[in-house]
Amino acid sequence: MTLDVVLMVVLVASGLWTVMTARVLRAAIGLALTSAVLAVVMFRLNSPLAAVFELSVCAGLIPAIFIAAIGLTRRLDAEAAAARQREKLRRFAPLVVILLAVGLGLWLIPLPANFFPAVGGRPGSTQDVRNVLWNLRQVDLVGQMLVLAAAAFGVVVLVKGARHD
């Protein structure tokens, strides 16, 4: 198996686990895992800027906000949680079959050689992501770091405040 196939299988499996899990905290962790695997896929597709933002925002900031919100809510009792899980399994069971069928179809359908355009930025561009991030987009990078740090501190303050009430 190639690494790309393994990544796609892990991506689909983590996405399904995120949707199908009964606990919201596990779903938030599954979202972070799915986004992290998607970032690796984006790196492999030679799209490092999109991968960096996917990793930092979708795998870092959004799950942190979700986990903070989960910490502020109350749990369902065992009977209500079991009923919700049965309903979710009933509703989403066809999703597994549909995803497998689409994946198999995409695997078996041959694509023309020029289906994916050449990757690498603008035509004639030879700049790599390190040069772009650290030399041309420093203000954006620092701004994103500050937003992530502010969100992390906000989550800590919210969770601490909720536990003291």
DSSP file (Angstrom, degrees, kcal/mol; ACC not computed):
  #  RESIDUE AA STRUCTURE BP1 BP2  ACC     N-H-->O    O-->H-N    N-H-->O    O-->H-N    TCO  KAPPA ALPHA  PHI   PSI    X-CA   Y-CA   Z-CA
    1    1 A M              0   0    0      0, 0.0     2,-0.1     0, 0.0     0, 0.0   0.000 360.0 360.0 360.0 139.1    0.0    0.0    0.0
    2    2 A T     >  -     0   0    0      1,-0.1     4,-2.0     4,-0.0     5,-0.2  -0.436 360.0-111.2 -83.2 164.0    1.3    3.5   -0.8
    3    3 A L  H  > S+     0   0    0      1,-0.2     4,-2.7     2,-0.2     5,-0.2   0.856 116.3  57.8 -62.7 -35.9    1.4    6.2    1.8
    4    4 A D  H  > S+     0   0    0      2,-0.2     4,-2.3     1,-0.2    -1,-0.2   0.900 106.4  47.9 -63.5 -40.7   -1.4    8.1    0.0
    5    5 A V  H  > S+     0   0    0      2,-0.2     4,-2.5     1,-0.2    -1,-0.2   0.922 111.8  50.0 -65.9 -43.1   -3.8    5.2    0.3
    6    6 A V  H  X S+     0   0    0     -4,-2.0     4,-2.6     1,-0.2    -2,-0.2   0.922 110.7  50.1 -61.3 -43.5   -3.0    4.8    4.0
    7    7 A L  H  X S+     0   0    0     -4,-2.7     4,-2.6     1,-0.2    -1,-0.2   0.906 110.7  49.2 -61.7 -41.7   -3.6    8.5    4.5
    8    8 A M  H  X S+     0   0    0     -4,-2.3     4,-2.6     2,-0.2     5,-0.2   0.902 111.5  49.0 -65.8 -39.6   -6.9    8.4    2.7
    9    9 A V  H  X S+     0   0    0     -4,-2.5     4,-2.7     2,-0.2    -2,-0.2   0.930 113.8  46.0 -64.5 -44.3   -8.0    5.3    4.8
   10   10 A V  H  X S+     0   0    0     -4,-2.6     4,-2.7     2,-0.2     5,-0.2   0.889 112.3  52.4 -65.0 -38.3   -7.0    7.0    8.0
   11   11 A L  H  X S+     0   0    0     -4,-2.6     4,-2.0    -5,-0.2    -2,-0.2   0.937 113.6  41.8 -62.9 -47.5   -8.7   10.3    6.9
   12   12 A V  H  X S+     0   0    0     -4,-2.6     4,-2.6     2,-0.2     5,-0.2   0.913 115.7  50.3 -66.8 -42.1  -12.0    8.5    6.1
   13   13 A A  H  X S+     0   0    0     -4,-2.7     4,-2.6    -5,-0.2    -2,-0.2   0.919 112.3  46.0 -64.4 -43.1  -11.8    6.3    9.3
   14   14 A S  H  X S+     0   0    0     -4,-2.7     4,-2.2     2,-0.2    -1,-0.2   0.872 112.7  51.3 -69.1 -34.8  -11.2    9.3   11.6
   15   15 A G  H  X S+     0   0    0     -4,-2.0     4,-1.9    -5,-0.2    -2,-0.2   0.920 112.0  46.2 -65.0 -43.1  -13.9   11.3    9.9
   16   16 A L  H  X S+     0   0    0     -4,-2.6     4,-2.8     2,-0.2     5,-0.2   0.911 111.9  51.2 -64.7 -42.0  -16.4    8.4   10.4
   17   17 A W  H  X S+     0   0    0     -4,-2.6     4,-1.8     1,-0.2    -1,-0.2   0.898 108.3  53.3 -61.6 -39.4  -15.2    8.0   14.0
   18   18 A T  H  < S+     0   0    0     -4,-2.2    -1,-0.2     1,-0.2    -2,-0.2   0.912 115.3  39.3 -61.1 -43.1  -15.8   11.7   14.6
   19   19 A V  H  < S+     0   0    0     -4,-1.9    -2,-0.2     1,-0.2    -1,-0.2   0.855 120.6  43.4 -75.4 -35.7  -19.4   11.5   13.3
   20   20 A M  H  < S+     0   0    0     -4,-2.8    -2,-0.2    -5,-0.2    -1,-0.2   0.631  83.9 108.9 -91.6 -14.8  -20.3    8.2   14.8
   21   21 A T     <  -     0   0    0     -4,-1.8     6,-0.1    -5,-0.2    -4,-0.0  -0.305  61.3-142.8 -67.9 148.7  -18.8    8.5   18.3
   22   22 A A  S    S+     0   0    0      4,-0.0     2,-0.4     5,-0.0    -1,-0.1   0.744  79.2  73.3 -83.2 -24.2  -21.3    8.9   21.2
   23   23 A R     >  -     0   0    0      1,-0.1     4,-1.7     2,-0.0     5,-0.1  -0.776  69.4-147.3-100.1 135.5  -19.3   11.3   23.2
   24   24 A V  H  > S+     0   0    0     -2,-0.4     4,-2.2     1,-0.2     5,-0.2   0.854  98.8  56.5 -67.9 -36.0  -18.9   14.9   22.2
   25   25 A L  H  > S+     0   0    0      1,-0.2     4,-2.1     2,-0.2    -1,-0.2   0.919 107.5  48.6 -62.7 -42.9  -15.3   15.2   23.6
   26   26 A R  H  > S+     0   0    0      1,-0.2     4,-2.7     2,-0.2    -1,-0.2   0.867 108.8  54.5 -64.0 -35.1  -14.2   12.2   21.5
   27   27 A A  H  X S+     0   0    0     -4,-1.7     4,-2.2     2,-0.2    -2,-0.2   0.898 107.5  49.6 -64.9 -39.7  -15.9   13.9   18.5
   28   28 A A  H  X S+     0   0    0     -4,-2.2     4,-1.8     2,-0.2    -2,-0.2   0.898 112.6  47.1 -65.2 -40.0  -13.8   17.1   19.1
   29   29 A I  H  X S+     0   0    0     -4,-2.1     4,-2.4     2,-0.2    -2,-0.2   0.897 110.9  52.4 -67.1 -39.6  -10.7   15.0   19.3
   30   30 A G  H  X S+     0   0    0     -4,-2.7     4,-2.9     2,-0.2    -2,-0.2   0.871 106.4  53.8 -62.8 -37.2  -11.6   13.1   16.2
   31   31 A L  H  X S+     0   0    0     -4,-2.2     4,-2.5     2,-0.2    -1,-0.2   0.914 109.0  48.4 -62.0 -42.8  -12.1   16.5   14.4
   32   32 A A  H  X S+     0   0    0     -4,-1.8     4,-2.2     2,-0.2    -2,-0.2   0.913 113.0  47.8 -63.6 -42.4   -8.6   17.5   15.4
   33   33 A L  H  X S+     0   0    0     -4,-2.4     4,-2.4     2,-0.2     5,-0.2   0.919 111.6  49.9 -64.1 -44.1   -7.2   14.1   14.2
   34   34 A T  H  X S+     0   0    0     -4,-2.9     4,-2.4     1,-0.2    -2,-0.2   0.919 112.4  47.6 -61.0 -43.9   -9.1   14.4   10.9
   35   35 A S  H  X S+     0   0    0     -4,-2.5     4,-2.1    23,-0.2    -1,-0.2   0.870 110.3  52.4 -66.4 -36.6   -7.8   17.9   10.3
   36   36 A A  H  X S+     0   0    0     -4,-2.2     4,-1.8     2,-0.2    -2,-0.2   0.918 111.4  46.0 -65.7 -42.6   -4.2   16.8   11.2
   37   37 A V  H  X S+     0   0    0     -4,-2.4     4,-2.2     1,-0.2    -2,-0.2   0.905 111.2  53.0 -66.1 -39.9   -4.4   14.0    8.6
   38   38 A L  H  X S+     0   0    0     -4,-2.4     4,-2.4     1,-0.2    -2,-0.2   0.876 105.9  54.3 -62.2 -36.8   -5.9   16.3    6.1
   39   39 A A  H  X S+     0   0    0     -4,-2.1     4,-2.3     2,-0.2    -1,-0.2   0.899 107.2  50.3 -63.1 -39.9   -3.0   18.7    6.6
   40   40 A V  H  X S+     0   0    0     -4,-1.8     4,-2.3     2,-0.2    -2,-0.2   0.915 109.9  50.8 -63.4 -41.6   -0.5   15.9    5.9
   41   41 A V  H  X S+     0   0    0     -4,-2.2     4,-1.6     1,-0.2    -2,-0.2   0.914 109.2  51.0 -61.3 -42.3   -2.5   15.1    2.7
   42   42 A M  H  <>S+     0   0    0     -4,-2.4     5,-2.3     1,-0.2    -1,-0.2   0.893 108.7  51.2 -63.9 -39.1   -2.3   18.8    1.7
   43   43 A F  H ><5S+     0   0    0     -4,-2.3     3,-1.7     1,-0.2    -1,-0.2   0.920 109.4  50.7 -61.2 -42.6    1.5   18.8    2.3
   44   44 A R  H 3<5S+     0   0    0     -4,-2.3    -1,-0.2     1,-0.3    -2,-0.2   0.790 105.6  56.2 -67.0 -26.6    1.8   15.7    0.1
   45   45 A L  T 3<5S-     0   0    0     -4,-1.6    -1,-0.3    -5,-0.2    -2,-0.2   0.250 121.5-109.3 -87.5  13.0   -0.2   17.5   -2.6
   46   46 A N  T < 5S+     0   0    0     -3,-1.7    74,-0.3     1,-0.1    -3,-0.2   0.889  84.3 122.9  62.2  43.3    2.4   20.3   -2.5
   47   47 A S     >< +     0   0    0     -5,-2.3     4,-1.9     1,-0.1     5,-0.1  -0.559  24.4 159.0-127.8  67.1    0.0   22.8   -0.9
   48   48 A P  H  >  +     0   0    0      0, 0.0     4,-2.5     0, 0.0     5,-0.2   0.827  68.3  55.3 -67.8 -33.8    2.0   23.7    2.2
   49   49 A L  H  > S+     0   0    0      2,-0.2     4,-2.0     1,-0.2     5,-0.2   0.942 110.9  45.0 -65.3 -45.0    0.3   27.1    3.0
   50   50 A A  H  > S+     0   0    0      1,-0.2     4,-2.4     2,-0.2    -1,-0.2   0.889 113.3  52.4 -62.5 -37.9   -3.2   25.5    3.0
   51   51 A A  H  X S+     0   0    0     -4,-1.9     4,-2.6     2,-0.2    -2,-0.2   0.896 106.8  51.9 -65.9 -40.3   -1.8   22.7    5.1
   52   52 A V  H  X S+     0   0    0     -4,-2.5     4,-2.5     1,-0.2     5,-0.2   0.926 113.8  43.1 -62.7 -44.5   -0.2   25.0    7.7
   53   53 A F  H  X>S+     0   0    0     -4,-2.0     4,-2.5     2,-0.2     5,-0.8   0.863 112.7  52.9 -72.2 -34.5   -3.5   26.9    8.2
   54   54 A E  I  X>S+     0   0    0     -4,-2.4     5,-1.4    -5,-0.2     4,-0.7   0.925 113.2  45.1 -61.6 -44.2   -5.5   23.6    8.3
   55   55 A L  I  <5S+     0   0    0     -4,-2.6     4,-0.3     3,-0.2    -2,-0.2   0.925 118.8  39.6 -67.2 -45.3   -3.2   22.3   11.0
   56   56 A S  I  <>S+     0   0    0     -4,-2.5     5,-1.6    -5,-0.2    -2,-0.2   0.919 128.9  26.0 -76.3 -41.9   -3.2   25.4   13.1
   57   57 A V  I  <>S+     0   0    0     -4,-2.5     5,-2.6     3,-0.2    -3,-0.2   0.952 129.8  33.6 -87.3 -54.7   -6.8   26.5   12.8
   58   58 A C  I  <<S+     0   0    0     -5,-0.8   -23,-0.2    -4,-0.7    -3,-0.2   0.817 129.7  34.2 -77.5 -30.4   -8.8   23.4   12.1
   59   59 A A  I   <S+     0   0    0     -5,-1.4    -1,-0.2    -4,-0.3    -3,-0.2   0.604 134.4  23.3 -97.1 -12.5   -6.7   20.9   14.1
   60   60 A G  I  >5S+     0   0    0     -6,-0.3     4,-1.3    -4,-0.2    -3,-0.2   0.783 124.3  32.2-114.4 -63.2   -5.7   23.4   16.9
   61   61 A L  I  ><S+     0   0    0     -5,-1.6     4,-2.1     2,-0.2     5,-0.2   0.942 116.8  48.5 -70.9 -50.3   -8.0   26.3   17.4
   62   62 A I  H  ><S+     0   0    0     -5,-2.6     4,-2.5     1,-0.2     5,-0.2   0.935 113.1  46.6 -62.3 -49.6  -11.4   25.0   16.6
   63   63 A P  H  > S+     0   0    0      0, 0.0     4,-2.9     0, 0.0    -1,-0.2   0.869 110.2  55.6 -60.9 -32.6  -11.1   21.8   18.7
   64   64 A A  H  X S+     0   0    0     -4,-1.3     4,-1.9     2,-0.2    -2,-0.2   0.911 109.3  45.9 -64.2 -40.2   -9.8   23.9   21.6
   65   65 A I  H  X S+     0   0    0     -4,-2.1     4,-2.3     2,-0.2    -1,-0.2   0.913 113.5  49.6 -66.6 -42.6  -12.9   26.0   21.4
   66   66 A F  H  X S+     0   0    0     -4,-2.5     4,-2.6     1,-0.2    -2,-0.2   0.925 110.2  50.0 -61.5 -44.3  -15.2   22.9   21.2
   67   67 A I  H  X S+     0   0    0     -4,-2.9     4,-2.0     1,-0.2    -1,-0.2   0.878 109.9  51.2 -64.5 -37.1  -13.4   21.3   24.1
   68   68 A A  H  X S+     0   0    0     -4,-1.9     4,-0.8     2,-0.2    -1,-0.2   0.921 111.2  47.5 -63.9 -43.2  -13.9   24.5   26.1
   69   69 A A  H >< S+     0   0    0     -4,-2.3     3,-0.7     1,-0.2     4,-0.3   0.883 110.2  52.8 -65.5 -37.4  -17.6   24.6   25.3
   70   70 A I  H >< S+     0   0    0     -4,-2.6     3,-1.4     1,-0.2    -1,-0.2   0.886 103.9  57.1 -64.1 -38.2  -17.9   20.9   26.2
   71   71 A G  H 3< S+     0   0    0     -4,-2.0    -1,-0.2     1,-0.3    -2,-0.2   0.732 104.7  53.0 -64.8 -21.1  -16.4   21.6   29.5
   72   72 A L  T << S+     0   0    0     -4,-0.8    -1,-0.3    -3,-0.7    -2,-0.2   0.458 100.6  75.7 -93.4  -1.2  -19.1   24.2   30.2
   73   73 A T  S <  S-     0   0    0     -3,-1.4     2,-0.3    -4,-0.3    -3,-0.0  -0.555  78.1-114.5-106.5 171.5  -22.0   21.7   29.5
   74   74 A R        -     0   0    0     -2,-0.2     2,-0.2     1,-0.0    -2,-0.1  -0.731  29.9-111.2-105.4 157.5  -23.6   18.9   31.5
   75   75 A R        -     0   0    0     -2,-0.3     2,-0.2     1,-0.1    -1,-0.0  -0.484  24.9-117.7 -84.8 153.3  -23.5   15.2   30.5
   76   76 A L        -     0   0    0     -2,-0.2    -1,-0.1     1,-0.1     2,-0.0  -0.540  35.9-104.9 -79.1 154.5  -26.5   13.1   29.5
   77   77 A D     >  -     0   0    0     -2,-0.2     4,-2.3     1,-0.1     5,-0.2  -0.318  38.2 -99.4 -73.3 169.4  -27.5   10.2   31.7
   78   78 A A  H  > S+     0   0    0      1,-0.2     4,-2.2     2,-0.2     5,-0.2   0.863 120.6  50.4 -61.7 -39.6  -26.6    6.7   30.4
   79   79 A E  H  > S+     0   0    0      2,-0.2     4,-2.2     1,-0.2    -1,-0.2   0.920 112.4  45.4 -67.7 -43.7  -30.1    5.9   29.1
   80   80 A A  H  > S+     0   0    0      2,-0.2     4,-2.3     1,-0.2    -2,-0.2   0.883 113.3  51.1 -66.7 -37.9  -30.4    9.1   27.1
   81   81 A A  H  X S+     0   0    0     -4,-2.3     4,-2.2     2,-0.2    -2,-0.2   0.900 110.3  48.9 -66.1 -40.3  -26.9    8.7   25.7
   82   82 A A  H  X S+     0   0    0     -4,-2.2     4,-2.3     2,-0.2    -2,-0.2   0.902 111.3  49.7 -66.0 -40.5  -27.6    5.1   24.6
   83   83 A A  H  X S+     0   0    0     -4,-2.2     4,-2.1     1,-0.2    -2,-0.2   0.908 111.3  49.3 -64.3 -41.0  -30.9    6.3   22.9
   84   84 A R  H  X S+     0   0    0     -4,-2.3     4,-2.4     1,-0.2    -2,-0.2   0.901 110.4  50.8 -64.8 -40.1  -29.0    9.1   21.1
   85   85 A Q  H  X S+     0   0    0     -4,-2.2     4,-2.6     2,-0.2    -2,-0.2   0.904 109.5  50.1 -65.0 -41.5  -26.3    6.6   19.9
   86   86 A R  H  X S+     0   0    0     -4,-2.3     4,-2.2     2,-0.2    -1,-0.2   0.915 112.0  48.2 -62.2 -42.0  -28.9    4.2   18.5
   87   87 A E  H  X S+     0   0    0     -4,-2.1     4,-2.3     2,-0.2    -2,-0.2   0.902 111.7  49.6 -64.7 -41.2  -30.5    7.0   16.6
   88   88 A K  H  X S+     0   0    0     -4,-2.4     4,-2.5     2,-0.2    -2,-0.2   0.917 111.0  49.1 -65.0 -43.2  -27.2    8.2   15.3
   89   89 A L  H  X S+     0   0    0     -4,-2.6     4,-1.1     1,-0.2    -2,-0.2   0.898 111.7  49.8 -62.1 -40.6  -26.3    4.7   14.1
   90   90 A R  H  < S+     0   0    0     -4,-2.2    -1,-0.2    -5,-0.2    -2,-0.2   0.911 115.3  43.1 -64.7 -41.9  -29.6    4.3   12.4
   91   91 A R  H  < S+     0   0    0     -4,-2.3    -2,-0.2     1,-0.2    -1,-0.2   0.873 121.7  36.8 -72.8 -37.6  -29.3    7.6   10.6
   92   92 A F  H >X S+     0   0    0     -4,-2.5     3,-0.9     1,-0.2     4,-0.8   0.406  85.0  97.2-101.9   2.7  -25.7    7.3    9.6
   93   93 A A  H >X S+     0   0    0     -4,-1.1     4,-0.9     1,-0.3     3,-0.8   0.899  83.4  54.2 -59.1 -41.6  -25.4    3.6    8.7
   94   94 A P  H 3> S+     0   0    0      0, 0.0     4,-2.5     0, 0.0    -1,-0.3   0.767  95.2  71.3 -64.5 -20.8  -25.9    4.2    5.0
   95   95 A L  H <> S+     0   0    0     -3,-0.9     4,-2.7     1,-0.2     5,-0.2   0.887  94.1  52.7 -60.9 -39.7  -23.0    6.8    5.1
   96   96 A V  H <X S+     0   0    0     -3,-0.8     4,-2.3    -4,-0.8    -1,-0.2   0.930 111.4  45.9 -62.4 -45.8  -20.5    4.0    5.5
   97   97 A V  H  X S+     0   0    0     -4,-0.9     4,-2.4     2,-0.2    -2,-0.2   0.915 113.3  49.6 -64.4 -43.1  -21.8    2.1    2.5
   98   98 A I  H  X S+     0   0    0     -4,-2.5     4,-2.6     2,-0.2     5,-0.2   0.923 111.6  48.4 -63.2 -45.0  -21.9    5.3    0.4
   99   99 A L  H  X S+     0   0    0     -4,-2.7     4,-2.6     1,-0.2    -1,-0.2   0.904 112.2  48.6 -63.3 -41.5  -18.4    6.3    1.3
  100  100 A L  H  X S+     0   0    0     -4,-2.3     4,-2.5    -5,-0.2    -1,-0.2   0.915 112.7  48.4 -64.1 -41.6  -17.1    2.8    0.5
  101  101 A A  H  X S+     0   0    0     -4,-2.4     4,-2.5     2,-0.2    -2,-0.2   0.921 113.6  46.0 -65.1 -44.1  -18.9    2.8   -2.9
  102  102 A V  H  X S+     0   0    0     -4,-2.6     4,-2.7     2,-0.2     5,-0.2   0.923 113.7  49.6 -64.9 -43.9  -17.6    6.2   -3.8
  103  103 A G  H  X S+     0   0    0     -4,-2.6     4,-1.9    -5,-0.2    -2,-0.2   0.917 112.7  46.6 -61.5 -43.6  -14.0    5.3   -2.7
  104  104 A L  H  X S+     0   0    0     -4,-2.5     4,-2.2     2,-0.2    -1,-0.2   0.901 112.4  51.2 -64.9 -40.1  -14.1    2.1   -4.7
  105  105 A G  H  X S+     0   0    0     -4,-2.5     4,-2.0     1,-0.2    -2,-0.2   0.917 111.3  46.8 -62.6 -43.6  -15.5    3.9   -7.7
  106  106 A L  H  < S+     0   0    0     -4,-2.7    -1,-0.2     1,-0.2    -2,-0.2   0.829 112.0  52.2 -67.5 -30.9  -12.8    6.6   -7.6
  107  107 A W  H  < S+     0   0    0     -4,-1.9    -2,-0.2    -5,-0.2    -1,-0.2   0.894 114.9  40.2 -69.8 -39.7  -10.2    3.9   -7.2
  108  108 A L  H  < S+     0   0    0     -4,-2.2    -2,-0.2    -5,-0.1    -1,-0.2   0.743  94.2  88.5 -86.0 -24.0  -11.3    1.9  -10.2
  109  109 A I  S  < S-     0   0    0     -4,-2.0     2,-0.3    -5,-0.2    -4,-0.0  -0.645  77.9-132.5 -78.6 120.5  -12.1    4.8  -12.6
  110  110 A P        -     0   0    0      0, 0.0    -2,-0.1     0, 0.0    -3,-0.1  -0.554  18.2-147.8 -74.6 134.4   -8.9    5.7  -14.5
  111  111 A L        -     0   0    0     -2,-0.3     4,-0.0     1,-0.1    -5,-0.0  -0.774  23.5-102.4-100.1 145.7   -8.2    9.4  -14.6
  112  112 A P    >   -     0   0    0      0, 0.0     3,-1.8     0, 0.0     4,-0.3  -0.274  32.8-113.5 -62.6 155.2   -6.5   11.1  -17.6
  113  113 A A  T 3  S+     0   0    0      1,-0.3     3,-0.4     2,-0.1    -2,-0.0   0.803 116.1  47.9 -62.9 -30.4   -2.8   11.9  -17.1
  114  114 A N  T 3  S+     0   0    0      1,-0.2    -1,-0.3     4,-0.0     4,-0.1   0.114  78.0 109.0 -98.2  22.4   -3.4   15.7  -17.2
  115  115 A F  S <  S+     0   0    0     -3,-1.8    -1,-0.2     1,-0.1    -2,-0.1   0.917  75.4  52.0 -64.9 -44.2   -6.4   15.5  -14.7
  116  116 A F  S    S-     0   0    0     -3,-0.4    -1,-0.1    -4,-0.3     3,-0.1  -0.836  91.2-130.4 -95.3 125.0   -4.4   17.2  -11.9
  117  117 A P        -     0   0    0      0, 0.0     2,-0.1     0, 0.0    -2,-0.1  -0.242  38.7 -80.8 -68.3 161.8   -2.7   20.5  -13.0
  118  118 A A        -     0   0    0     -4,-0.1     2,-0.2     1,-0.1     3,-0.1  -0.408  51.1-143.5 -62.6 135.5    0.9   21.0  -12.2
  119  119 A V        +     0   0    0      1,-0.1   -73,-0.1    -2,-0.1   -72,-0.1  -0.621  58.5  93.2-100.9 159.8    1.4   22.1   -8.6
  120  120 A G  S    S-     0   0    0    -74,-0.3     2,-0.2    -2,-0.2    -1,-0.1   0.569  86.2 -85.7 133.3  19.5    3.9   24.6   -7.3
  121  121 A G  S    S+     0   0    0     -3,-0.1     3,-0.1     5,-0.1     5,-0.0  -0.574  87.7   0.5  92.6-153.3    2.3   28.1   -7.2
  122  122 A R  S >  S-     0   0    0     -2,-0.2     3,-2.4     1,-0.1     2,-0.1  -0.346  92.1 -83.5 -71.0 153.1    2.1   30.5  -10.0
  123  123 A P  T 3  S+     0   0    0      0, 0.0    -1,-0.1     0, 0.0     3,-0.1  -0.369 119.1  14.1 -57.9 130.4    3.7   29.6  -13.3
  124  124 A G  T 3  S+     0   0    0      1,-0.3     2,-0.4    -3,-0.1    -2,-0.1   0.419  93.7 135.3  85.3  -1.7    7.4   30.4  -13.2
  125  125 A S    <   +     0   0    0     -3,-2.4    -1,-0.3     1,-0.1     0, 0.0  -0.659  25.5 173.0 -84.1 131.3    7.4   30.7   -9.4
  126  126 A T        +     0   0    0     -2,-0.4     2,-0.3    -3,-0.1    -1,-0.1   0.203  35.2 125.4-119.5  14.2   10.2   29.0   -7.6
  127  127 A Q        -     0   0    0     -7,-0.1     2,-0.2     4,-0.0    -2,-0.0  -0.545  49.6-144.3 -77.2 137.3    9.6   30.3   -4.1
  128  128 A D     >  -     0   0    0     -2,-0.3     4,-2.0     1,-0.1     3,-0.3  -0.530  26.3-103.8 -95.9 169.6    9.3   27.6   -1.4
  129  129 A V  H  > S+     0   0    0      1,-0.2     4,-3.0     2,-0.2     5,-0.3   0.821 116.7  58.9 -65.7 -33.0    7.0   27.8    1.6
  130  130 A R  H  > S+     0   0    0      1,-0.2     4,-2.5     2,-0.2     5,-0.4   0.933 108.3  45.4 -61.7 -44.5    9.8   28.6    4.1
  131  131 A N  H  >>S+     0   0    0     -3,-0.3     4,-1.9     2,-0.2     5,-1.2   0.918 115.3  47.5 -64.7 -43.1   10.7   31.8    2.1
  132  132 A V  I  X>S+     0   0    0     -4,-2.0     5,-1.9     3,-0.2     4,-0.8   0.951 118.0  40.2 -63.7 -49.5    7.1   32.8    1.8
  133  133 A L  I  <5S+     0   0    0     -4,-3.0     8,-0.3     3,-0.2    -2,-0.2   0.941 124.9  33.1 -67.0 -48.5    6.2   32.3    5.4
  134  134 A W  I  <5S+     0   0    0     -4,-2.5    -1,-0.2    -5,-0.3    -3,-0.2   0.720 132.0  25.2 -88.4 -20.7    9.3   33.6    7.1
  135  135 A N  I  <5S+     0   0    0     -4,-1.9    -3,-0.2    -5,-0.4     3,-0.2   0.773 131.3  27.0-110.7 -37.3   10.3   36.4    4.7
  136  136 A L  I  <<S+     0   0    0     -5,-1.2    -3,-0.2    -4,-0.8     3,-0.2   0.752 127.6  35.0-100.5 -26.9    7.2   37.6    2.9
  137  137 A R  S  ><S+     0   0    0     -5,-1.9     4,-2.1    -6,-0.2     5,-0.2  -0.165  70.5 128.5-122.7  38.9    4.3   36.8    5.3
  138  138 A Q  H  > S+     0   0    0      1,-0.2     4,-2.7     2,-0.2     5,-0.2   0.893  74.5  52.2 -63.2 -41.2    5.9   37.4    8.7
  139  139 A V  H  > S+     0   0    0      1,-0.2     4,-2.5     2,-0.2    -1,-0.2   0.912 110.3  48.4 -64.4 -42.0    3.1   39.7    9.9
  140  140 A D  H  > S+     0   0    0      2,-0.2     4,-2.4     1,-0.2    -1,-0.2   0.914 112.5  49.1 -62.1 -42.5    0.4   37.2    8.9
  141  141 A L  H  X S+     0   0    0     -4,-2.1     4,-2.2    -8,-0.3    -2,-0.2   0.918 112.8  45.9 -65.3 -44.7    2.3   34.4   10.7
  142  142 A V  H  X S+     0   0    0     -4,-2.7     4,-2.3     2,-0.2    -1,-0.2   0.904 112.2  52.8 -65.0 -40.7    2.8   36.5   13.9
  143  143 A G  H  X S+     0   0    0     -4,-2.5     4,-2.2    -5,-0.2    -2,-0.2   0.906 109.1  48.6 -60.7 -42.4   -0.9   37.5   13.7
  144  144 A Q  H  X S+     0   0    0     -4,-2.4     4,-2.4     1,-0.2    -1,-0.2   0.900 110.3  51.3 -66.3 -39.5   -2.0   33.9   13.5
  145  145 A M  H  X S+     0   0    0     -4,-2.2     4,-2.4     1,-0.2    -2,-0.2   0.903 110.3  49.5 -62.9 -40.1    0.2   32.9   16.4
  146  146 A L  H  X S+     0   0    0     -4,-2.3     4,-2.6     2,-0.2    -2,-0.2   0.895 110.3  50.0 -66.4 -39.7   -1.3   35.8   18.5
  147  147 A V  H  X S+     0   0    0     -4,-2.2     4,-2.3     2,-0.2    -2,-0.2   0.922 112.4  47.6 -64.1 -43.4   -4.8   34.7   17.6
  148  148 A L  H  X S+     0   0    0     -4,-2.4     4,-2.3     2,-0.2    -2,-0.2   0.906 113.1  48.1 -64.3 -41.3   -4.1   31.1   18.6
  149  149 A A  H  X S+     0   0    0     -4,-2.4     4,-2.5     2,-0.2     5,-0.2   0.913 111.7  49.8 -66.2 -41.5   -2.4   32.2   21.9
  150  150 A A  H  X S+     0   0    0     -4,-2.6     4,-2.4     1,-0.2    -2,-0.2   0.901 111.5  49.2 -63.5 -40.4   -5.4   34.5   22.7
  151  151 A A  H  X S+     0   0    0     -4,-2.3     4,-2.4     2,-0.2    -2,-0.2   0.910 110.7  50.0 -65.0 -41.6   -7.8   31.6   22.0
  152  152 A A  H  X S+     0   0    0     -4,-2.3     4,-2.1     2,-0.2    -2,-0.2   0.927 113.0  45.8 -63.7 -44.1   -5.9   29.2   24.2
  153  153 A F  H  X S+     0   0    0     -4,-2.5     4,-2.4     1,-0.2    -1,-0.2   0.887 111.5  53.3 -65.3 -37.7   -5.8   31.7   27.1
  154  154 A G  H  X S+     0   0    0     -4,-2.4     4,-2.6     2,-0.2    -2,-0.2   0.900 107.9  50.2 -62.2 -41.5   -9.5   32.4   26.6
  155  155 A V  H  X S+     0   0    0     -4,-2.4     4,-2.6     2,-0.2     5,-0.2   0.920 110.5  49.7 -62.7 -44.0  -10.3   28.7   26.8
  156  156 A V  H  X S+     0   0    0     -4,-2.1     4,-2.4     1,-0.2     5,-0.2   0.915 112.4  47.5 -62.3 -43.1   -8.2   28.4   30.0
  157  157 A V  H  X S+     0   0    0     -4,-2.4     4,-2.6     2,-0.2    -2,-0.2   0.916 112.9  48.9 -64.8 -43.0  -10.0   31.4   31.6
  158  158 A L  H  X S+     0   0    0     -4,-2.6     4,-2.2     2,-0.2    -2,-0.2   0.928 113.7  45.4 -62.4 -45.7  -13.5   30.1   30.5
  159  159 A V  H  X S+     0   0    0     -4,-2.6     4,-1.7     2,-0.2    -2,-0.2   0.911 114.8  47.3 -67.2 -42.1  -12.8   26.6   31.9
  160  160 A K  H  X S+     0   0    0     -4,-2.4     4,-1.2    -5,-0.2    -1,-0.2   0.914 113.0  49.7 -64.4 -42.1  -11.3   27.9   35.2
  161  161 A G  H  X S+     0   0    0     -4,-2.6     4,-0.8     1,-0.2    -2,-0.2   0.872 110.0  50.5 -64.6 -37.4  -14.3   30.4   35.6
  162  162 A A  H  < S+     0   0    0     -4,-2.2     3,-0.3     1,-0.2    -1,-0.2   0.838 108.6  51.6 -70.5 -33.0  -16.8   27.7   35.0
  163  163 A R  H  < S+     0   0    0     -4,-1.7    -1,-0.2     1,-0.2    -2,-0.2   0.754 107.7  52.1 -76.9 -24.2  -15.3   25.3   37.6
  164  164 A H  H  <        0   0    0     -4,-1.2    -1,-0.2     1,-0.2    -2,-0.2   0.657 360.0 360.0 -85.7 -16.2  -15.3   28.0   40.3
  165  165 A D     <        0   0    0     -4,-0.8    -1,-0.2    -3,-0.3    -2,-0.1   0.484 360.0 360.0 -72.0 360.0  -19.0   28.9   39.9
